[in-house]
Amino acid sequence: MYRSRAYRYDNEGVVLVLTVLLVLAVIILTSTVTFCLSGVFIVAMFLLSALLIRSHHQSLMRSAHRVDQHRTPELASLVARCGLKLQPGQVDVFLVDQKQNNAYTFGVSSPKVLVLFTPLLKVMDVGELSFIIGHEMGHVALGHTWLNTIIGGMAGVPAPFGAAVLLYTAFRWWNRMCEFSADRAGLLACGDIHTAVSALVKLAAPDIRDQRDFERALAAIDAEDDLASNRLAEAFQSHPLLIRRINALREYAHTAEYQRILAAMNGNVSETPASSPPKFTLPIQPGPTPAEEPELPPEERWPWLKPKDLP
């Protein structure tokens, strides 16, 4: 099986190193007592996070719907297909019946956990769900889940107010780089830039029904970075502005690296028996697939994403 992490966003590793060095600098510039206490604090925060993660996992086991071939065979097949491509390791997937159009992942040890909220199944088609699942699997594959626990504890080390703000913004900077990397994983999972963009827009505007709705939503997203207040607020957020994520994905989709990795990951699927794309029944709303409409290119299946919207 082909396994690659070369899709990691260019600046993610650099920002991670800078964040760690910044934390160490803040600790070193304090007294020896503070240095020792900081080490104890980081270890304590890591242990506390690990306990909370374990508790949350056990809670999901009791209250959420586990995705498997017995209870949710279509969705389980899609999860398996994304897993074949991205090779994230052992991941438990759960469906949570709450009114959130979202997904997240967590975990320090194996198995990592991927949580999907049920509204996603009503909003997204098969390809878009592949992007969402692939995005979360990208976090797992690239080590973001356990690194987030460690770096988050380091960034929360006791420090003077100014230094604490600096550590927090550095941690959020790294978080945003991780999102760019995970978006690339989602693109590799779904294999189509139009589908990936559509999934991102639907996260912000789940009520899209036609081309006009989509164009309005995309125009609103495109205008987000026009306001200085939004750009400033982004520095304290874990996710980049949505238009930045869309533009970054469009740029990556035109690279030779993306085409090379995608071809190799598709080979993982073709080598596996019974790996044809799953066809969903309600409540998951199926979108057109190449098997159903082989003569239609992606921009015809999603007319609101024709080249006029591309940079």
DAURHU-V718730 format. One record per pair of residues at least 4 apart in sequence whose ideal C-beta (glycine too) atoms are under 7 Angstrom apart, sorted by sequence separation. I is the first residue (numbers start at 1). J is the second residue. D is the distance in whole Angstrom. If there is no record, write none. Layout:
i=I j=J d=D
i=I j=J d=D
This chain:
i=8 j=12 d=5
i=11 j=15 d=6
i=12 j=16 d=6
i=13 j=17 d=6
i=14 j=18 d=6
i=15 j=19 d=6
i=16 j=20 d=7
i=17 j=21 d=6
i=18 j=22 d=6
i=19 j=23 d=7
i=20 j=24 d=6
i=21 j=25 d=6
i=22 j=26 d=7
i=23 j=27 d=7
i=24 j=28 d=6
i=25 j=29 d=6
i=30 j=34 d=4
i=32 j=36 d=7
i=33 j=37 d=6
i=34 j=38 d=6
i=35 j=39 d=7
i=36 j=40 d=7
i=37 j=41 d=6
i=38 j=42 d=6
i=39 j=43 d=7
i=40 j=44 d=6
i=41 j=45 d=6
i=42 j=46 d=6
i=43 j=47 d=6
i=44 j=48 d=6
i=45 j=49 d=6
i=46 j=50 d=6
i=47 j=51 d=6
i=48 j=52 d=6
i=49 j=53 d=6
i=50 j=54 d=6
i=51 j=55 d=6
i=52 j=56 d=6
i=53 j=57 d=6
i=54 j=58 d=6
i=55 j=59 d=6
i=56 j=60 d=7
i=57 j=61 d=7
i=58 j=62 d=7
i=59 j=63 d=6
i=60 j=64 d=4
i=68 j=72 d=7
i=69 j=73 d=5
i=72 j=76 d=6
i=73 j=77 d=6
i=74 j=78 d=7
i=75 j=79 d=6
i=76 j=80 d=6
i=77 j=81 d=6
i=78 j=82 d=7
i=79 j=83 d=6
i=80 j=84 d=6
i=81 j=85 d=7
i=82 j=86 d=6
i=107 j=111 d=7
i=116 j=120 d=6
i=119 j=123 d=6
i=120 j=124 d=5
i=124 j=128 d=4
i=126 j=130 d=7
i=127 j=131 d=7
i=128 j=132 d=7
i=129 j=133 d=6
i=130 j=134 d=6
i=131 j=135 d=6
i=132 j=136 d=7
i=133 j=137 d=6
i=134 j=138 d=6
i=137 j=141 d=6
i=138 j=142 d=6
i=143 j=147 d=5
i=144 j=148 d=6
i=146 j=150 d=7
i=147 j=151 d=6
i=148 j=152 d=6
i=149 j=153 d=7
i=150 j=154 d=7
i=151 j=155 d=6
i=152 j=156 d=6
i=159 j=163 d=4
i=160 j=164 d=7
i=161 j=165 d=7
i=162 j=166 d=7
i=163 j=167 d=6
i=164 j=168 d=6
i=165 j=169 d=6
i=166 j=170 d=6
i=167 j=171 d=6
i=168 j=172 d=6
i=169 j=173 d=6
i=170 j=174 d=7
i=171 j=175 d=7
i=172 j=176 d=7
i=173 j=177 d=7
i=174 j=178 d=7
i=175 j=179 d=7
i=177 j=181 d=7
i=178 j=182 d=6
i=179 j=183 d=6
i=180 j=184 d=7
i=181 j=185 d=7
i=182 j=186 d=7
i=183 j=187 d=6
i=184 j=188 d=6
i=185 j=189 d=6
i=186 j=190 d=6
i=192 j=196 d=7
i=193 j=197 d=6
i=194 j=198 d=6
i=195 j=199 d=6
i=196 j=200 d=7
i=197 j=201 d=6
i=198 j=202 d=6
i=199 j=203 d=7
i=201 j=205 d=6
i=202 j=206 d=6
i=209 j=213 d=5
i=211 j=215 d=6
i=212 j=216 d=6
i=213 j=217 d=6
i=214 j=218 d=6
i=215 j=219 d=6
i=216 j=220 d=7
i=217 j=221 d=6
i=218 j=222 d=6
i=219 j=223 d=7
i=228 j=232 d=6
i=229 j=233 d=6
i=230 j=234 d=6
i=233 j=237 d=6
i=240 j=244 d=4
i=242 j=246 d=6
i=243 j=247 d=6
i=244 j=248 d=6
i=245 j=249 d=6
i=246 j=250 d=6
i=247 j=251 d=6
i=248 j=252 d=6
i=249 j=253 d=6
i=256 j=260 d=6
i=257 j=261 d=6
i=258 j=262 d=6
i=259 j=263 d=6
i=260 j=264 d=7
i=261 j=265 d=6
i=262 j=266 d=6
i=263 j=267 d=7
i=266 j=270 d=6
i=267 j=271 d=6
i=268 j=272 d=7
i=280 j=284 d=4
i=288 j=292 d=5
i=290 j=294 d=5
i=296 j=300 d=4
i=298 j=302 d=6
i=305 j=309 d=6
i=30 j=35 d=6
i=66 j=71 d=7
i=67 j=72 d=5
i=83 j=88 d=6
i=107 j=112 d=4
i=124 j=129 d=5
i=139 j=144 d=4
i=140 j=145 d=6
i=159 j=164 d=5
i=190 j=195 d=5
i=208 j=213 d=4
i=225 j=230 d=6
i=240 j=245 d=5
i=253 j=258 d=6
i=270 j=275 d=7
i=288 j=293 d=5
i=296 j=301 d=5
i=65 j=71 d=6
i=107 j=113 d=5
i=139 j=145 d=6
i=187 j=193 d=7
i=190 j=196 d=6
i=202 j=208 d=6
i=208 j=214 d=5
i=224 j=230 d=5
i=225 j=231 d=6
i=234 j=240 d=6
i=252 j=258 d=5
i=269 j=275 d=5
i=280 j=286 d=5
i=299 j=305 d=6
i=28 j=35 d=7
i=69 j=76 d=5
i=105 j=112 d=6
i=106 j=113 d=6
i=234 j=241 d=6
i=279 j=286 d=6
i=299 j=306 d=5
i=27 j=35 d=5
i=67 j=75 d=5
i=68 j=76 d=5
i=83 j=91 d=7
i=105 j=113 d=6
i=124 j=132 d=6
i=159 j=167 d=6
i=288 j=296 d=7
i=293 j=301 d=7
i=299 j=307 d=7
i=67 j=76 d=5
i=105 j=114 d=5
i=120 j=129 d=7
i=187 j=196 d=5
i=208 j=217 d=6
i=157 j=167 d=7
i=186 j=196 d=6
i=27 j=38 d=5
i=104 j=115 d=5
i=230 j=241 d=6
i=67 j=79 d=6
i=103 j=115 d=6
i=120 j=132 d=6
i=155 j=167 d=5
i=205 j=217 d=4
i=277 j=289 d=5
i=103 j=116 d=5
i=155 j=168 d=6
i=201 j=214 d=7
i=204 j=217 d=7
i=288 j=301 d=5
i=79 j=93 d=5
i=103 j=117 d=7
i=102 j=117 d=5
i=155 j=170 d=7
i=101 j=117 d=7
i=155 j=171 d=4
i=201 j=217 d=5
i=225 j=241 d=5
i=100 j=117 d=4
i=103 j=120 d=6
i=201 j=218 d=6
i=204 j=221 d=6
i=224 j=241 d=5
i=101 j=119 d=5
i=224 j=242 d=7
i=225 j=243 d=6
i=92 j=111 d=5
i=94 j=113 d=7
i=96 j=115 d=6
i=98 j=117 d=6
i=100 j=119 d=7
i=101 j=120 d=6
i=152 j=171 d=6
i=224 j=243 d=6
i=225 j=244 d=7
i=90 j=110 d=5
i=91 j=111 d=6
i=99 j=119 d=6
i=151 j=171 d=6
i=201 j=221 d=6
i=89 j=110 d=6
i=90 j=111 d=4
i=91 j=112 d=5
i=92 j=113 d=5
i=93 j=114 d=5
i=94 j=115 d=5
i=95 j=116 d=6
i=96 j=117 d=5
i=97 j=118 d=5
i=221 j=242 d=5
i=222 j=243 d=5
i=96 j=118 d=7
i=101 j=123 d=6
i=114 j=136 d=5
i=221 j=243 d=5
i=72 j=95 d=7
i=91 j=114 d=5
i=93 j=116 d=7
i=95 j=118 d=6
i=114 j=137 d=7
i=151 j=174 d=6
i=67 j=93 d=4
i=67 j=94 d=7
i=66 j=94 d=6
i=67 j=95 d=6
i=112 j=140 d=5
i=65 j=94 d=7
i=103 j=132 d=5
i=64 j=94 d=4
i=65 j=95 d=4
i=64 j=95 d=6
i=105 j=136 d=4
i=64 j=96 d=5
i=104 j=136 d=7
i=103 j=136 d=5
i=112 j=145 d=5
i=60 j=94 d=5
i=105 j=139 d=5
i=144 j=178 d=5
i=105 j=140 d=6
i=107 j=145 d=5
i=108 j=146 d=5
i=204 j=242 d=6
i=106 j=145 d=6
i=139 j=178 d=7
i=142 j=181 d=6
i=105 j=145 d=6
i=108 j=149 d=6
i=200 j=242 d=6
i=138 j=181 d=6
i=139 j=182 d=5
i=138 j=182 d=4
i=141 j=185 d=7
i=200 j=245 d=6
i=91 j=137 d=7
i=138 j=184 d=7
i=200 j=246 d=6
i=135 j=182 d=5
i=138 j=185 d=2
i=78 j=126 d=7
i=82 j=130 d=6
i=86 j=134 d=6
i=135 j=183 d=6
i=137 j=185 d=6
i=138 j=186 d=6
i=88 j=137 d=4
i=91 j=140 d=6
i=197 j=246 d=5
i=56 j=106 d=7
i=135 j=185 d=6
i=78 j=129 d=6
i=82 j=133 d=5
i=86 j=137 d=5
i=89 j=140 d=7
i=134 j=185 d=5
i=135 j=186 d=4
i=78 j=130 d=6
i=82 j=134 d=5
i=86 j=138 d=6
i=88 j=140 d=4
i=134 j=186 d=4
i=137 j=189 d=7
i=197 j=249 d=7
i=53 j=106 d=6
i=60 j=113 d=7
i=88 j=141 d=4
i=196 j=249 d=6
i=53 j=107 d=6
i=79 j=133 d=6
i=83 j=137 d=7
i=87 j=141 d=7
i=132 j=186 d=7
i=134 j=188 d=6
i=53 j=108 d=6
i=60 j=115 d=7
i=78 j=133 d=7
i=82 j=137 d=6
i=86 j=141 d=5
i=131 j=186 d=4
i=134 j=189 d=2
i=57 j=113 d=6
i=131 j=187 d=7
i=133 j=189 d=6
i=134 j=190 d=6
i=193 j=249 d=6
i=193 j=250 d=6
i=50 j=108 d=5
i=131 j=189 d=6
i=130 j=189 d=5
i=131 j=190 d=4
i=130 j=190 d=4
i=179 j=239 d=5
i=180 j=240 d=7
i=193 j=253 d=4
i=250 j=310 d=6
i=179 j=240 d=6
i=250 j=311 d=6
i=176 j=238 d=7
i=183 j=245 d=6
i=187 j=249 d=6
i=127 j=190 d=5
i=172 j=235 d=7
i=175 j=238 d=4
i=176 j=239 d=7
i=131 j=195 d=6
i=172 j=236 d=6
i=176 j=240 d=5
i=247 j=311 d=7
i=127 j=192 d=6
i=131 j=196 d=5
i=172 j=237 d=6
i=180 j=245 d=7
i=183 j=248 d=7
i=187 j=252 d=7
i=169 j=235 d=6
i=172 j=238 d=6
i=179 j=245 d=7
i=183 j=249 d=5
i=187 j=253 d=6
i=128 j=195 d=6
i=132 j=199 d=6
i=169 j=236 d=6
i=127 j=195 d=4
i=131 j=199 d=4
i=180 j=248 d=5
i=184 j=252 d=6
i=128 j=198 d=6
i=128 j=199 d=4
i=191 j=262 d=6
i=188 j=261 d=6
i=128 j=202 d=6
i=188 j=262 d=6
i=124 j=199 d=6
i=188 j=265 d=6
i=124 j=202 d=6
i=123 j=202 d=5
i=123 j=206 d=4
i=3 j=87 d=4
i=1 j=87 d=6
i=119 j=206 d=7
i=215 j=304 d=6
i=214 j=304 d=4
i=218 j=309 d=7
i=211 j=303 d=6
i=211 j=304 d=4
i=86 j=185 d=6
i=49 j=149 d=5
i=86 j=188 d=7
i=101 j=203 d=6
i=46 j=149 d=6
i=85 j=188 d=6
i=86 j=189 d=6
i=195 j=298 d=7
i=46 j=150 d=6
i=49 j=153 d=7
i=85 j=189 d=6
i=194 j=298 d=4
i=198 j=302 d=6
i=101 j=206 d=5
i=194 j=299 d=6
i=192 j=298 d=5
i=46 j=153 d=5
i=82 j=189 d=5
i=198 j=305 d=6
i=45 j=153 d=3
i=194 j=302 d=5
i=197 j=305 d=6
i=42 j=153 d=5
i=45 j=156 d=6
i=194 j=305 d=4
i=42 j=154 d=6
i=42 j=157 d=6
i=41 j=157 d=6
i=41 j=158 d=6
i=38 j=157 d=5
i=38 j=158 d=7
i=27 j=157 d=6
i=23 j=154 d=4
i=26 j=157 d=7
i=19 j=151 d=6
i=23 j=155 d=6
i=26 j=159 d=5
i=8 j=142 d=6
i=20 j=154 d=7
i=23 j=157 d=6
i=5 j=141 d=7
i=19 j=155 d=7
i=5 j=142 d=6
i=26 j=163 d=5
i=26 j=167 d=6
i=22 j=166 d=7
i=23 j=167 d=6
i=22 j=167 d=6
i=22 j=170 d=5
i=19 j=170 d=4
i=126 j=277 d=7
i=18 j=170 d=7
i=19 j=171 d=6
i=126 j=278 d=7
i=126 j=280 d=6
i=19 j=174 d=5
i=15 j=173 d=5
i=16 j=174 d=5
i=15 j=174 d=5
i=125 j=285 d=6
i=126 j=286 d=6
i=127 j=287 d=6
i=122 j=283 d=6
i=125 j=286 d=6
i=126 j=287 d=5
i=15 j=177 d=5
i=121 j=283 d=5
i=125 j=287 d=3
i=121 j=284 d=5
i=122 j=285 d=6
i=126 j=289 d=7
i=12 j=177 d=4
i=11 j=177 d=5
i=12 j=178 d=6
i=9 j=177 d=5
i=12 j=181 d=5
i=9 j=180 d=4
i=9 j=181 d=4
i=8 j=181 d=5
i=7 j=181 d=7
i=9 j=184 d=7
i=7 j=184 d=4
i=7 j=185 d=6
i=85 j=265 d=4
i=7 j=188 d=6
i=85 j=268 d=6
i=84 j=268 d=5
i=85 j=269 d=6
i=84 j=269 d=5
i=81 j=269 d=6
i=84 j=272 d=6
i=84 j=275 d=7
i=81 j=275 d=6
i=78 j=278 d=5
i=77 j=278 d=4
i=74 j=278 d=5
i=74 j=280 d=5
i=74 j=281 d=7
i=75 j=284 d=7
i=74 j=284 d=7
i=6 j=257 d=7
i=7 j=261 d=6
i=6 j=261 d=6
i=4 j=261 d=6
i=4 j=264 d=7
i=2 j=264 d=4
i=2 j=265 d=6
i=2 j=267 d=6
i=2 j=268 d=5
i=1 j=268 d=5
